[in-house]
Amino acid sequence: MPSANAKPGVAVATFAGGCLWCLQPSYDALEGVISTTPGYTGGTKANPTDEEVLDGETGHAEAIEVAFDPSKITYEKLLDVFWHNIDPLTENAQFCDHGTQYRTAIFYHDEMQKRLAKSAKAQLEASGMFAGPVVTQIAKAGTFYPARDYRRESFDRNSEQYLFYRKSCGRDARLRQIWGASAAID
């Protein structure tokens, strides 16, 4: 099913990186990103509610759909931002959030995205940076379900709560441990 963001001159990328709030600020700050939409994808239930996803009942991952202008920003740059915002070594969890709904995944929309995502993952695995395997999934994009307004707007309306969450959850400290100076600490 095509994305609601699919328009001429606009490409779409979809990433799952734990709590749906966590990826949004880094992508919103990039020139060439048109919009970001937090939501859910990768599961089996049509039209899941926020509560069903949060309870881990649907197989969906919390994710973000990024609409971007490929003449201004590359998919490779979006991948780089993704990697530096996640812990690629922990399966079915990110920081203090645990469950398959918090897994990391790259959901590709075409063969080029698939090839670039697999190549980026292989480069990370071959880099020698990590003692363990990179467990981030690479899967074909399916239907993306935007989160309800109160969850989508949570970052914008509750930036202090989001910053508290990041600190108390250990997100920033873990990203620094994994990525060093290149960690995505907003």
Secondary structure as UniProt FT lines:
FT   TURN            4..5
FT   TURN            8..9
FT   STRAND          10..17
FT   TURN            20..23
FT   HELIX           24..28
FT   TURN            31..32
FT   STRAND          33..41
FT   HELIX           50..54
FT   TURN            55..56
FT   STRAND          61..68
FT   TURN            70..72
FT   HELIX           75..83
FT   TURN            84..85
FT   TURN            88..89
FT   TURN            91..92
FT   STRAND          93..94
FT   TURN            95..96
FT   STRAND          97..98
FT   HELIX           100..102
FT   STRAND          104..108
FT   HELIX           111..126
FT   TURN            127..128
FT   STRAND          137..140
FT   STRAND          145..146
FT   HELIX           149..152
FT   HELIX           154..157
FT   HELIX           159..169
FT   HELIX           171..179
FT   HELIX           180..182
//
